[in-house]
Amino acid sequence: MFNRLVSYIFLVFIALTSILFFCIALLLRVVTYPFDRRLRLLHLFTCFWGSFYTWTMPAWRIRVEGRENVRKDATYMIASNHQSQLDILVAFRLFFHYKWVSKTEIFRVPLIGWNMTLNRYVKLKRGDKESIAQMLMECERHLDEGSSIFMFPEGTRSPDGKVKDFKLGAFEMALKKKVPILPIVISGTNKALPKYSMNFTGVQKIYIKIFEEIPYAAFENLSAEDTAQMVRQFIIEKLKVMNEYTLGG
């Protein structure tokens, strides 16, 4: 009962504060777009917006590492495991520029989804070939403009925290555009906010880490399938170590 009450209060808090944050985001988009066509400033504000909710939830003990592994002005294909809806808020704590690829349904959420549209994040309707083709075109355009792309190659959240098989789109784009892959690993969010649940689960440790980039030269002679498997295995190995912190008590 207590956990449900905390969850309800926190969701109402998010809804009310999002009204103010969206108004600021809209103003920022209008003011900065003439000189900031990649919307870097708007994205950084969105990072603050998302991070605000992780800062105001004291039960989420979030550890962030690896920001030094992001090269200034580099363009990456970012690949991360996906455990929970909370992953997006936690990833905003990284505070560097990228474009999300997210399912179409999220863009329909009032205020938060509208802000994703303002940021020119990329929509994807899962299982729809036309939507997938459009997503790939938009991602390639963003990469050409110098914006990194953040994808969850599993395509959906893992119900048990184990890393599911990777879809190939991210790795096909990395090969086509000859950009390095930036692996990010998230641990503990599946306990803090499990799949199919919006209920508070008490104090939880969460750990997100940016690892050193995988340069294009390391996979230029590999297929997309082999590249995906290489990155997936890397993330699995790092996740095991990080789980010792988040799940080890």
C-alpha positions, 0 to 999 in steps of 0.5 A, spaced: 500 500 500 505 504 501 509 503 495 503 504 491 501 511 494 509 513 493 508 511 486 501 515 485 504 521 488 510 521 484 507 520 477 502 526 479 509 530 481 511 528 474 505 530 470 504 537 474 512 539 473 512 537 466 507 542 464 512 547 466 518 544 463 514 543 457 513 550 456 520 552 457 522 547 452 518 550 447 520 557 448 527 554 448 526 551 441 523 557 438 529 561 441 535 557 439 533 553 433 535 559 428 543 558 431 542 551 433 539 546 428 541 540 431 538 542 437 543 541 442 541 546 447 534 543 447 537 536 448 541 538 454 535 541 457 531 535 456 537 531 460 536 536 466 528 535 465 529 527 465 534 527 471 530 532 475 526 526 477 532 521 478 534 527 483 528 528 486 527 520 488 531 519 493 530 511 493 534 511 486 541 511 488 544 512 481 551 511 480 554 514 473 561 513 470 564 513 464 563 520 461 570 521 460 569 516 454 565 521 450 569 525 445 567 532 444 564 533 437 564 525 436 558 522 432 557 515 435 552 509 434 550 508 441 548 501 444 545 499 450 541 494 454 534 495 456 531 493 462 526 498 464 522 504 462 527 508 467 533 507 463 531 513 459 531 517 465 537 514 467 541 515 461 539 523 461 544 523 467 549 522 462 548 529 459 551 529 452 548 530 445 544 524 442 538 523 438 533 517 441 530 512 437 523 510 441 517 507 439 511 511 436 507 510 443 511 514 447 511 520 442 503 520 444 504 521 451 502 529 453 508 533 454 513 528 454 512 525 448 511 532 445 518 534 447 521 528 444 518 531 437 521 538 439 527 534 439 527 531 433 528 524 436 526 518 432 519 514 432 519 507 430 513 503 430 515 496 431 514 490 426 512 496 421 517 495 415 515 502 412 516 505 419 523 501 420 525 504 413 523 511 415 527 510 422 533 508 418 533 514 413 532 519 419 537 516 423 542 516 417 540 524 416 542 525 424 548 521 423 550 525 417 549 532 421 553 530 426 548 527 432 549 521 435 544 516 435 542 512 441 538 505 440 536 499 445 538 494 440 534 489 444 528 492 441 524 492 447 525 491 455 528 485 458 523 482 463 528 479 467 534 483 466 538 478 461 540 481 455 536 479 449 538 478 442 540 484 438 536 487 432 541 489 426 539 496 425 544 500 429 550 495 427 548 496 419 548 503 420 554 504 424 558 500 418 554 504 413 556 510 416 563 508 418 562 511 425 564 508 432 560 504 437 559 507 444 557 501 449 553 503 455 551 498 460 545 499 465 544 495 471 538 495 477 533 499 473 529 492 472 528 492 480 527 499 481 521 499 476 520 492 473 517 491 466 509 492 466 509 495 473 509 503 475 509 501 482 515 504 487 519 498 489 523 501 495 530 503 495 534 500 489 541 501 487 542 503 479 548 503 475 550 506 468 556 506 465 559 509 458 565 504 456 570 506 451 568 506 444 569 501 439 572 504 433 570 503 426 576 499 424 575 494 430 568 491 426 569 494 419 571 487 416 565 484 420 558 483 418 552 486 421 550 480 425 557 479 427 558 486 430 551 485 433 554 479 437 560 482 439 557 488 442 552 484 445 557 479 448 561 485 451 555 488 454 553 481 457 560 481 460 560 488 463 553 487 466 555 481 470 560 485 473 555 491 474 550 487 477 555 485 483 554 492 485 546 493 484 544 486 486 549 484 491 546 488 497 
